[in-house]
Structure formats: C-alpha cells, structure tokens
C-alpha cells in the first residue's frame, strides 16, 4: 500500500493524447523559430548592425575608452536581442502555458520574472564580455586560453553556489516540513553514503503546475530540491522514488562529469572560435580581431558548435538519466512505485510520452516517459 500523507490529494488528471501532442508540436516549432530568429539577428548584426552599434558605442564612451565602449556595445546587443525575441518568448513562456492550463502566473508576474531573469543574466554576462574584450586585446592570438580559464572558473562558482546565488533569486527554498518524509529521505541518502546540505521545498507553484526535482550544488553546497507541486501530488513512496533518482546522479558523479565535459567543450569551442575570428574579421571589413563589432561572429561560431554537438549532449544526458533511474528502482526495490511517479510526472508536465525520433535526438535531455517506464519494468 502506498505511503500517503493525511489529506493529500494525489489525483493527477491525464490529458487526451491529442492535447499532449498539440502542446509538444508547438514547443518543437518554438525551438525551430528561436533558431531561425537568432540566426537572422546575428546575420543582420554581421551585415551592418554591428558596425552601426559599435560606432554609436564609441561616440558615447569617448576616445580611448575601449572597455567602456565594449560594455555599451554589449548592452545594446543584449537589449536588441531581447526585443527581437520578445514575441516568441512571450508566446512560449506565457501564452502557450496559459492556453494549456500549465501556468499559474498573471501577465504582470510573468513580465516581472522575465525582466529579473534578463537583468540577472546581464549582470553575470556583462563583466565576462568586458574581460573577453580585454583578453582579445591583450592576447590577440592566444585569447581563447585565458578566456577558457575564466569561463570555467565562473561556471564552477555558479554551479557550486547555485543553491545560494541562482535559485534564491527566483524561488524560495525551505526545508520540507513533513518530518516522516524527511526522515525517510535522510535514510536513503545515508544508505548511499551521501552527505547533503539538505532536502528543500521549492515554490514552483507560484509560476507553474508542472512538477520537477533536481540535485544542485557541489560538495558542501549539494542539496536536493523538490518542487512544491510534486510534493502536493505525489505519495511518500513516489517522492522517495524521485528522490532516489536524484541521489543516483550523486552516486554516479553526474554533476562532476557533466561539468568536466562542459569545460572541455568550452575550451574546444573557444579555440575553434579563435580560428574563425581571424579569417572572418577581414571578410567583414573589421580591422582588428579585438574590435568590439566582432562579438556577433564569435556568438555565431559558438552557437553553431553548440548546435552541432547538441545531439551528443542530449544523448549523454539521457544516458545519465537512465543510470539514475536504475539506481532509483534498485535502491527503493519497487519498480511499480517508480512507474507510478513517472506517469504522474508526465501527466503534470504534459510530456510527449512517445516523441518522434528527431525531436528526441535534438530536444530531449531526459528519455521519454514511455522509455523510462519500459526500462523500469525491464528491471523487475
């Protein structure tokens, strides 16, 4: 018998398959539209826009203010991209979620959170761009190496301190209040020999009806975060299965391995970018490789590399998720509970249970729900 909390409403209504497919198709089309719009924006910048923006930045900053010019240029570049992509962002982040009954946000709250996300991204990215310009000017041939080191360091800091820096900006984290559940989850972690900074409840319900869970942080900051939407709908048994899945990521050292892989790809991408920048600068009439208008070229190169390696990254992610699924099933010794949790997760998130192969290759960081259920049953 499932271990339920008193008075808990665990019923999750499954939508008709045609509704789920319609939602999935629109998400897939949005991905393609964002790609096309991003490519168009970069093409327009490289054709003429970057030069115009750079000249204006130089006028505002004044003679000799190279780094200030770079900061002004990046501000204009970021705001321009924000404006160009706003219609798609609005449709995908607000209208679509409202149409399918997934959003709990008012338009005002959604807009406020979008502004906050953009400001946070800008505050993080702007200093990095200034350092990038300085590095380009200081080491015009070998800039990719110090730039890679800075990028890896910043990525490590953000990954390690995400529970203290990133997540609290957008969500409130509180220790889970169900003592019986907390004790059970602590027991699972102890049996795995894992030390956690805690298990926390995240107030996802302020913006969505979807459910999610994640392990965040590294070392002393590592913790498991469970969405309050998940806690409200899942039984203790199902929550334990989801929690065990997150423990599987720690047991298999997925965060550390993923960080190492990302660092290697970053170094390789920046090196490839250095090879392309030198050749492209002359073609576009840019006098020096460190001129500020070179930024769209680098962004285009890095985006192209990211798109090229995207199928591998998604495949690797899906493989890690199955490893964690196996750990969850074996550590809880109850595949049926895990399967029940996956069904609820799919229903709450309006997940495409059986996506077409191309969509899965390019877009799915997790195996489809149907595949995860088949995999769990194979472990019986």
N, C-alpha and C positions, 0 to 999 in steps of 0.2 A: 504494500500500500504506500502511496506517495506521502511524503512528509510535508504536510501543508501547514501554513500558518493560519491561526484562527481568523475567520472572516475574510480571508484572501480571495479575491476574485481572479481565478486563473483561466477564465474562458477567453479564448482568442478566436475571433471570427475570421475565417478564411474567405478571401475574396474569390470571385469566379475567375477561372483561368484566363478568360479573355481580357479581364480588367488588369490582371497582373502583366500579361503580355503587352497590353497597350502602354502601361506605365514604363515597362522595360524598353520598348521601342523608342519612346520619347527620350529616355535617358541616353540611349545609344546615339540617336540623332543629335542630341545636345553635345555629346562628345565630339562628333564629327564637325558640328557647327563651330564649336570653340576652336578646333584645329584650323579650320578654314579661315575664321576671323582673325586668329592670331597670326597665321601666315600672311594674310592680307595686310594686317597692321605693320608687320615687320617689313614687308615688301615696300609699302608706302614710305616707311621711315628711311629705308635704304635708298629709295629712288630720289627723294627730295626732302622729306620731312625732317630727317636727322640733321641735315645741313642747316635748315632754317632754324630749328630749335637750338642748335649749337651756337649759331650767330647771335640769337637773342640772349642766350645764357651768357655769352661773352660780354654783350652790351651791359647787361645788368650787373655782372660781377666786377667789371672793370679790368684794365690791363694787368696782366701778370697774376691774376687770381685764379690759378689753374684748378685747384681743388674746389674752390667755391663755385667756379663755373661748372665743374663736374656735378656738384650737388644740385645746382639749379637745373641743369640738363636732366638729371635723373628724376627730379621732381616732376618736370614737365612730361617726361617719358611715361612715368608711372600714372600720372593723372590722365594722360591721353589714353593709355591702355584701359584704365578703369572706366572712362566714359564710353569708349568704343564697345567694350564687352558688357556694359551695364544691362542692355536689353536681354541678352542671353542669361546673364547672372540672375536678373530679376525673374525671368520666366522659370529657370531651372531651380532656383533656390526658394522662390516664394509661390508663384502662381501654380506651378506643377504640383508642388507638395500640398497646396490648398485644395486643388482640384481632386486629388486622390485621398483627401482626408488624413494626410500624414502630418501636417504642420499644426502646431498649437500657437503660432505667433501671430500677432497683429502686424499690419504693414509697418507701423511705426517701430515696433520692436525689431522686426527683421532689418529695417533700414539702419537702425542704431547699431545692431550687431555687425552688419556689413561694413559700416564706417569704422567700427572698432577693429575689425579684422584687417582692414586696409591700413589703418594707422599703425597697428602693431607690426604688420609686415614691412611697412615703410621704415619704421624706426629701426628694425633689425637690418633691413637691406641697405638703407642709405649709407651708413658708415662702411659697410662692406664694399659698396661701389666706389666710395672715395678712396678706400685702401687699394682697390683694384686699379684705379687711375694712377695713384701714386706708384704702385708696383710696376705698371706698364712703363711709366716714365723713367723709373729708376733702373729697371732691368728689361729693356725692350725686347730682348731675345729670350731670356730665361724667366720672364714674369710668371709663367704658369706654375713654377715650382713653389715660390713663396705664396702665391695665391692659393695653391692647393693646401698648403700647411695651415693658412689662416682659415680656409673653408672647413677643413677637418676639425680644427680646434673649436670653431663656433658651433659646428654640428654636434660635437661631443658635449659641449656645455648645454646646448638646448635639449639634447636627448637625456642627459643625466638629470638636469634640473627641470624637466618638463612639468613634474608634479608641483613644483614650487613657482615656476615662472610662467609657463604657457597655459596650462589648464585653468588655473585660478583667474586668468584674465577673462575667460568666457564662461566658466562653470564654477559652482560652489561644490567643494568636496567635503563630505562629512563621514566619520566612521559609521558603519552600518549599525543600526540600533537593535536589531534582533540578536540578542545575546546567544540564543541557542544556535542560530545560523553562524554567528561569528565564531563560536567555539568549534563548530563542525569544520568550517573552512580553515581555521587555525590548525586543526588536527591533520587535514590533508596536506597543508604546507609543511608541517613538522615531519610527517612521514616521508615527504620528498626531500627532506634535509634543506629546505629553502627558508631563508630569512627574508621577511618582507617588512617594509616600513608600515604596513597596514593594509586593510581592505576598506575601500571607501565607496560611498554612495555619491553619484554624480547627478545633478539635477537636469537631466536631459529633457524632462517633460516640459520645461519652460519653452522649448522650441519644436519638439517633435514627439510623435507617438511611436517612433521606431525604438528598437532596443539595441544595446551594444555593451560590450565589455572589453577591457584591454589591460595589458600589463604595461606600465610606464615607468620610466626612470632606470637608472643603472646603479648597481651596488647598494649603498646605504639609502638611496632615494627610491629604490624599487618598490612599487606597490601595485595592487590590482584594483582597478576601478570598474565598478558595476553601475550601469545606468539605472536610475530610479524606475524607469519604465519597465526594465527587465525584472527588477525586484518586486514590482507590483503584480506581475502576471505569472511569474514562474514559481513552482513549488520549491521547497528547500532542496529536494533531490535534484531538480533541474538546475537550480542555481549552483549546487555543488558540482554538477557535471560541467557547466560553463566555466566555473572557477578552476576546475581541474584542467580544462583545456588551456586556460591562461598559464597555469603552472607548467604545462608541457612546454610552452615557449621558453620558460626559465630553465627547465631541466635540460632542454636541448640547446641552450645558449643561443637562441634565435636572434635576440636583440644584438648581442655582441657580434655574431656572424654577419647579420644584416648591416651593422654599422661598418664592419671591415669591408664588405663588398661595396657598399655605397662610397666609402672613402677611395677604394681602388678605381671605381668608375669615375669618380670626380677628378682624380688625378689624370686618368686617361683622357677624359673629355676636355679638360683644360689644356692638356698638351696638344690634342688634336685641334683645339681652338687656336692655339698659338701658330700652328702651321697654316691654317686657313687665313687668319687675320692679315699676315704679312702679304699674302698674294691678293687678297680681296681689297685691301686698302687702296692700292694703286688703281685697280679697276674702277673703284668708286670715286676716284679723284681725291682721296684722303691723303694728305701729305705725310703724316707721321702715324705709325701704328698706335701711338698713345693719344691721338686726337680724340676728343670726347665723343665725336659722332660715330666712332667705331662700335659703340655699345650694341646697336641692333644686329650687327654682324655676328658678334660673339653670342648674343642671345639666340640668334637663328641657328648657329652651329651647335650650341649646347642642346637646343630643343630638338634639332634633327637627330643628334646622337641619342638623346633620351627616347625619342620615338623608335629609333632603330633597335635599342636594347629593351624596349618595353615588353615584348613578348617573353623574353628571357626572365625579366624581373617578375612578371606576373606568374610565370611557371614556377619560379623558385619560391615565391610567396605561397602559392597553392600547395606546393610540396611540404613546406613548413607547417601549414595549417593541418594537413593530413597527419603529419607526425604528432602534432599536438592533440588531434582528435583521437589517435590511437592511445596516447598517454591517458587522456581523459576516460576513455572506455575501460582501459585495463586497470587504472587506479581506483575507479569507482565500482568496477565489476558489475556494471548494469547498463548494457548497450541500449535497452529499451528506453531508459530514462534519458540517455543522451539523444536518442532519436526523437523523443517527445520534445526535448528542448530545441532541437534543430527545426522541427516543424513549426513550433511557436515563433522561433526567430524568423523563419522565412515568411510566415503569415504577417507578423508585425511589421517587417521591413518591406513587404510587398516584393520579395525577391523573385527573380526569374528562376524558377526551380529547374527548368531544363533549357538553358540558353543555347543558341546556335554556337557552333564551334568557333567561328571567327570572333564573336563577341567575347566568348570565354578566354580566348588567347590574348586579346588585347586589353580587356577591361576588368577581368575577374581576378582580384587578389586572393579570394577565397574560392575553394571548389564550390560548385553549385550544391544547393541543398540536397538534391536527389543523389548526387555522387557521394556526399558525406553520409547520407543515410545508408546507401549501399555498402559503403566502406565499413560503417559501424556494424552492420549486420554480418559482414564477412568475418568479423572478429568473434562472433558468437561461438 
